[in-house]
């Protein structure tokens, strides 16, 4: 079985400030981990993913995430928030098969 | 190339009616997934097709839900005798077959059952 926990359903940061969205997972096998972003009335877009290799993963729009096996975490960060980053962010895990198990999502608000 | 497309984009129906939702995956993608996004349940896996293998139906919430994939391409999700709790956004995704490959999502079909 696999599961994902996203701490904080809503996060607000000031424009230019650090963005940190938290994700913890559980998986019975080495996990593949994903972050997706969803803009209003749109589908999900992949930000980045970890499968194997380097544990620090860089994605689109300046986001990155680090896979920490000892902490079972895959937190998403961005050094400087932009207004265009306002969206909902989902962490997901793929375990023994290809289907994704999603967290409950974090809505990011950027304060001008 | 073209992404995943879904139709209709919005569907309003009356309780008890049947609905069909369509998904056109990215050409060449052998894996196709249906997910449901609702306020109460978040994003849930429904069903997964991989090539000619039997589909993984483990996420379907009841026997009112069914799906087929014809010719390894287009998929239709059918909900019979719709209930108000079926109201949600139904998302389709496709990917190449390997585990860990990116799933590309369509824009979804927003279903409202009155």
Interface residues (C-beta under 8 A of the other chain):
Chain A: X32 X34 X36 X41 X42 X43 X44 X45 X46 X49 X51 X90 X92 X94 X97 X98 X99 X100 X101 X102 X103 X104 X105
Chain B: X4 X31 X33 X35 X42 X43 X44 X45 X48 X50 X56 X59 X91 X93 X95 X97 X99 X100 X101 X102 X103 X104 X105 X106 X107 X108
